[in-house]
Amino acid sequence: MGRTERENLIKLLEAKRQSKIITYVTLTDRPNVPILQVADDAISPIYDQLEQIGSNKKIDFFLYTRGGAVIAAYRIAKLIREYCEEFNVLIPFRAHSAGTLLALGADNIVMCKLGELSPVDPSTANMFNPILRPPPQGDAGDPRNRVPISVEDVTSYLDLSKEKVGLVSESDKLEVFRILANKIEPLALGNVNRVYDEIRILTRRLLSIHINPKTEEERLQKIVKGFTEEYTHECIITRDVANEFGLKISKPDQQEENLMMSIWKEYENELKMPEPLDSEATLAQSQPPNTRVNIKLRLGFIETIAGGFTFELSGFVHPRLQQMSPLQPPPVIFKIGRWVNINQAVGPYV
């Protein structure tokens, strides 16, 4: 199994679809393991693989992700279109949030029976957001230590006061906003407003590549609204619902479905998605006993039949960490991960 098996399956799917395939899989489902999201650091490896396969009539982008940075997703979609006449996204299972935005830039989205999209409604977490972990537990200047604010939750609060509660007078609306501003820093609300506009602009811009606004404006608006306003972030959008929005969704034939799901299963197994990381068991295997144990994980893949990259994350677990919290599994201390050429990746991986 492993790289050779995936390469063989990708070759079969390419032959079936008469295309070149790039895969992008990010690990977000393994218990006790950090998640990997769509991010800027994937752009360069994807560019490298596009250069490897060169310009083609048709490129299929095989995607699995729970989300990430919308700007990175937008850039990836635009980048792929530089190398092909026809750009399709293949979704065996999940392509949520930023993954959905990326898919909206494709000429066609091919979804298996298990395929899922989601709303594109990002959360903001800048220096003006409420502090999640104040010093000394956390760096107050780090956005990751700030409480994320859902863009759509803020707009829904304002809509609730107006449409459901009936607070429509100027004094009522001012009081509603004053209450909100007392809870959330006004500059954070300003950032929410910018992101609210930005996500609609990006969604419309990607859709407009393959949907003509001059002739299909109503359809375009319906898709933008469906993916940015109508559902909560946790809602799952299946292929029938996406079709109801007016999006062009294709169902693979049975051979394509089997190949797509086989490729997905290979990645699921390689990334050990169903298998929790057991730090206690790892520490128990230390040699000599009661010493630090270094570990290495894989969190993602970007691949073509020409080569590829894997995302490596290193860490360690130490007996002293277990002594600090004897009733809890010992924490794993992780370093910053990176994409490495798959030919230079060295295991073993846990």
C-alpha positions in Angstrom: 0.0 0.0 0.0 1.1 3.6 0.3 2.4 5.9 -2.5 2.6 3.1 -5.1 -1.0 2.0 -4.6 -2.2 5.6 -4.7 -0.3 6.3 -7.8 -1.8 3.3 -9.6 -5.3 4.4 -8.6 -4.7 8.0 -9.7 -3.5 6.7 -13.1 -6.6 4.6 -13.5 -8.9 7.6 -12.6 -6.9 9.9 -15.0 -7.4 7.4 -17.8 -11.1 7.1 -17.1 -11.6 10.9 -16.9 -9.0 11.8 -19.6 -7.5 14.3 -17.2 -4.5 15.1 -15.0 -5.2 14.8 -11.3 -3.8 16.7 -8.3 -4.8 15.5 -4.8 -4.9 17.8 -1.8 -5.9 16.1 1.5 -5.7 17.7 4.9 -6.0 15.7 8.2 -8.7 17.1 10.4 -10.4 14.0 11.8 -7.8 12.1 13.9 -8.4 12.3 17.6 -5.7 13.9 19.8 -3.9 15.2 16.7 -3.6 18.9 15.5 -5.6 19.7 12.5 -4.2 20.7 9.1 -6.2 23.4 7.3 -6.2 25.0 3.8 -3.4 27.6 4.2 -0.9 29.6 2.2 1.8 27.1 2.8 0.1 24.7 0.4 0.3 27.1 -2.5 3.9 26.6 -3.3 3.7 22.7 -3.3 0.6 22.8 -5.5 2.4 25.2 -7.9 5.4 22.7 -7.9 3.0 19.9 -8.9 1.3 22.0 -11.6 4.7 22.8 -13.1 5.5 19.0 -13.0 2.4 18.1 -15.0 2.4 21.3 -17.2 -0.5 22.9 -19.0 -3.4 20.5 -19.8 -6.8 20.6 -21.3 -8.4 19.2 -18.2 -7.2 19.2 -14.5 -9.1 17.4 -11.8 -8.4 18.5 -8.2 -9.1 15.7 -5.7 -10.0 17.5 -2.5 -10.6 16.6 1.2 -10.6 19.2 3.9 -12.7 20.6 6.7 -11.7 24.2 5.9 -9.1 26.9 6.5 -8.1 30.2 5.0 -10.5 31.5 2.4 -7.8 33.7 0.7 -5.6 30.6 0.3 -8.5 28.7 -1.2 -9.2 31.5 -3.6 -5.5 31.7 -4.6 -5.3 27.9 -5.2 -8.4 27.9 -7.4 -7.1 30.8 -9.5 -3.6 29.2 -9.7 -5.0 25.9 -11.1 -7.0 27.7 -13.8 -3.7 29.1 -15.1 -2.7 25.5 -16.2 -5.9 24.2 -17.8 -8.8 24.9 -20.1 -11.2 22.9 -17.8 -10.9 22.8 -14.0 -12.9 20.3 -12.0 -13.0 19.5 -8.3 -13.4 15.9 -7.2 -15.0 15.5 -3.8 -15.1 11.9 -2.4 -16.2 13.0 1.1 -15.7 16.4 2.8 -14.8 19.7 1.2 -16.0 22.2 3.8 -15.8 26.0 4.3 -12.6 27.1 2.5 -12.7 23.8 0.6 -16.2 24.7 -0.7 -15.0 28.1 -1.8 -12.2 26.5 -3.7 -14.7 24.2 -5.4 -16.9 27.1 -6.4 -14.1 28.2 -8.7 -14.3 25.0 -10.7 -16.1 24.5 -14.0 -17.6 21.4 -12.6 -17.8 19.7 -9.2 -17.9 15.9 -9.1 -19.3 14.6 -5.8 -19.5 11.0 -4.7 -22.6 9.8 -2.7 -20.7 10.6 0.5 -19.7 14.1 -0.8 -20.3 17.2 1.4 -19.9 20.9 0.9 -20.7 23.5 3.6 -21.5 27.2 3.9 -18.7 29.6 3.4 -19.0 31.8 6.5 -15.6 32.4 8.1 -14.8 33.4 11.6 -12.4 36.2 12.4 -9.8 36.1 15.1 -7.6 39.2 15.0 -6.0 41.2 17.8 -9.3 43.0 18.6 -11.3 39.9 19.4 -12.0 38.9 23.0 -9.0 37.1 24.7 -9.3 33.4 25.0 -6.1 32.6 26.8 -4.7 35.7 28.6 -1.1 35.8 29.7 0.7 34.0 31.2 -1.2 31.0 29.6 -1.3 32.6 26.2 0.2 35.4 24.1 -2.5 38.1 23.9 -1.1 39.3 20.6 -1.5 35.9 19.0 -4.8 35.7 17.0 -5.0 32.0 18.0 -5.4 33.1 21.6 -8.5 35.2 20.7 -12.1 34.1 20.6 -13.2 33.6 17.0 -16.2 35.7 15.9 -18.5 34.1 13.3 -19.3 36.7 10.7 -22.8 35.3 10.0 -23.6 35.1 13.8 -23.1 38.9 14.1 -25.3 39.6 11.1 -27.9 37.1 12.3 -28.1 38.8 15.7 -28.9 42.1 14.0 -31.4 40.4 11.7 -33.0 38.7 14.7 -33.6 42.0 16.4 -35.2 43.5 13.3 -37.1 40.7 11.7 -38.0 38.4 14.5 -38.3 40.8 17.5 -39.5 43.8 15.5 -37.0 46.4 16.8 -37.1 48.7 13.7 -37.1 52.2 15.2 -33.8 54.1 15.0 -33.5 54.2 18.8 -34.1 50.4 19.0 -31.5 49.6 16.4 -29.0 51.9 18.1 -29.6 50.1 21.4 -29.2 46.7 19.8 -25.9 47.8 18.3 -24.7 49.4 21.6 -25.3 46.1 23.4 -23.3 44.3 20.7 -20.4 46.9 20.9 -20.3 46.5 24.6 -19.7 42.8 24.2 -17.3 43.0 21.2 -14.6 45.5 20.5 -15.9 47.9 17.8 -12.8 47.4 15.7 -13.4 43.7 15.8 -16.9 44.4 14.5 -15.4 46.5 11.7 -13.3 43.6 10.7 -16.4 41.4 10.7 -18.0 43.8 8.3 -15.0 43.7 6.0 -14.9 39.9 6.0 -18.7 39.8 5.4 -18.2 41.8 2.2 -15.0 40.0 1.3 -16.4 36.5 1.3 -19.3 37.5 -1.0 -16.9 39.2 -3.3 -14.6 36.2 -3.5 -17.5 33.8 -3.9 -19.0 35.8 -6.7 -15.6 36.4 -8.4 -14.9 32.6 -8.5 -18.4 31.8 -9.7 -18.2 34.5 -12.4 -15.3 32.7 -14.1 -17.7 30.0 -15.3 -21.1 31.6 -14.8 -21.8 34.7 -17.0 -23.2 37.5 -14.8 -24.7 39.2 -17.9 -26.9 36.2 -18.7 -27.2 34.3 -15.4 -27.2 37.0 -12.7 -30.2 35.5 -10.9 -28.6 32.1 -10.7 -25.3 33.7 -9.6 -27.0 35.6 -6.7 -28.9 32.5 -5.6 -25.7 30.4 -5.3 -23.9 33.2 -3.4 -26.8 33.6 -1.0 -27.1 29.8 -0.5 -23.5 29.4 0.4 -23.0 32.5 2.5 -26.3 33.3 4.2 -28.9 30.6 4.5 -27.2 28.0 6.8 -25.0 27.8 9.8 -21.4 26.9 9.4 -22.0 23.3 10.7 -24.6 22.5 8.1 -23.8 19.9 5.5 -24.7 20.7 1.9 -25.1 17.5 -0.1 -25.1 17.4 -3.9 -28.8 17.6 -4.3 -29.0 20.7 -2.1 -26.1 22.3 -4.1 -28.0 21.6 -7.3 -31.0 23.3 -5.8 -28.8 26.4 -5.3 -28.1 26.3 -9.0 -24.6 24.9 -8.8 -23.4 22.5 -11.4 -22.8 19.2 -9.6 -22.0 16.0 -11.4 -22.4 12.4 -10.2 -19.5 10.1 -11.1 -20.4 6.9 -12.8 -19.8 3.7 -10.7 -16.3 3.1 -11.9 -15.3 6.7 -11.1 -17.1 6.5 -7.7 -15.2 3.3 -6.9 -11.8 4.8 -7.9 -12.4 8.1 -6.0 -13.4 6.3 -2.9 -10.5 3.9 -3.1 -8.1 6.8 -3.4 -9.8 8.4 -0.4 -9.5 5.2 1.6 -5.8 5.0 0.9 -5.3 8.5 2.3 -7.5 7.8 5.3 -5.4 4.7 6.1 -2.1 6.5 5.4 -3.0 9.4 7.7 -4.5 7.0 10.3 -7.6 9.1 10.6 -9.7 6.7 12.6 -6.8 5.9 15.1 -6.4 8.2 18.1 -2.9 9.2 19.0 -2.3 7.4 22.3 0.5 9.4 24.0 0.4 7.2 27.1 1.0 4.0 25.1 3.8 5.8 23.2 5.5 6.8 26.4 5.2 3.3 27.8 7.3 2.1 24.8 10.2 4.4 25.5 13.7 2.8 25.4 15.3 3.2 27.9 12.3 3.4 30.1 11.0 6.8 31.4 12.8 8.8 28.7 11.6 11.3 26.2 10.0 9.8 23.1 10.1 11.7 19.8 7.3 11.2 17.3 6.5 12.2 13.8 3.1 12.4 12.1 1.7 13.0 8.6 -1.1 15.5 8.4 -1.7 15.8 4.7 -0.7 15.1 1.1 -0.4 17.0 -2.2 0.3 14.5 -5.0 0.3 13.8 -8.7 1.7 10.8 -10.5 4.8 12.9 -11.1 5.5 13.3 -7.4 4.2 15.1 -4.4 4.5 16.5 -0.9 3.5 15.4 2.6 2.9 17.5 5.6 5.2 16.4 8.5 4.6 17.3 12.1 7.2 16.4 14.8 6.7 16.3 18.5 7.7 14.6 21.7 6.2 13.2 24.9 8.2 13.2 28.2 7.6 11.4 31.5 7.8 14.8 33.3 4.8 15.9 31.4 2.8 13.0 32.6 3.9 13.7 36.2 2.4 17.2 35.9 -1.1 15.8 35.2 -1.1 12.2 36.4 -4.8 11.7 35.8 -4.6 12.8 32.2 -2.7 11.3 29.2 0.6 13.0 28.9 0.5 16.0 26.4 2.5 15.9 23.2 4.6 18.9 22.5 4.5 19.7 18.8 6.8 21.7 16.7 5.7 23.8 13.6 5.0 21.4 10.8 6.0 21.8 7.1 5.4 20.3 3.7 8.3 18.1 2.5 8.9 16.4 -0.8 7.5 12.9 -0.6 10.8 11.4 -1.8 12.5 13.1 1.2 9.9 12.1 3.8 11.4 9.8 6.5 9.3 7.8 9.0 8.3 6.0 11.0 5.0 7.9 11.5 2.7 7.2 14.4 
